[in-house]
């Protein structure tokens, strides 16, 4: 008013404060889930604290496999289970495969996006990280279905310019097994940029994921007859997928979990 006295008007709208937002990785996980749900995959969830049987034995991994050592897996101090062995923090989402086969009969089309744990800490590894597991089991499933599904994901997530290739590899729970590579987003697979070797990929390709046809012994462990059904599985890392997007330019995975507000405010 004229006398300079402030008068409170309760009818005026309140002051708006800045809103928070979801973590950037949460956006990525939701986007990945939507892509596969559009293909008819069902998103499932399985324990992060798991038994050794589901994490290793049911996946055709012998007792002397390096992944079962304590420098690769977090073991929990808990009484030994007579059937399922020791308790662990789930080292991979593949531990959900056997549980899904026990839960329902084929056809199976599931996607499992979850936290996993391994005792590693560097620019490309953190003790807690995410994986997403795809599993498809039905009559006459073959490698072309696997490659087509991965290619669909890559085109929708990374963009139409990116392509994939499969390289022979070895995993205990798939046979045959493949490493999935994606064309570099900088040089688009040619290995060169502006007449020089690409500083990102050096060769035109970047390692993206592991995949393969489900091993017959894994199907048997899940109560499925491998003479009747076949299937494929793959495992990706949402953090890795996020880092490999052309527009992200993230070189150190640890920044995703640093809580640095300067980074998080950009999303």
Beta strands, then each sheet from edge to edge (+ up, - down):
strand 1: 42-44
strand 2: 49-51
strand 3: 75-81
strand 4: 85-89
strand 5: 108-117
strand 6: 128-138
strand 7: 164-171
strand 8: 174-183
strand 9: 192-193
strand 10: 196-197
strand 11: 205-214
strand 12: 230-236
sheet 1: 1+ 5+ 6- 12+ 11- 8+ 7-
sheet 2: 2+ 4- 3+
sheet 3: 9+ 10-
end
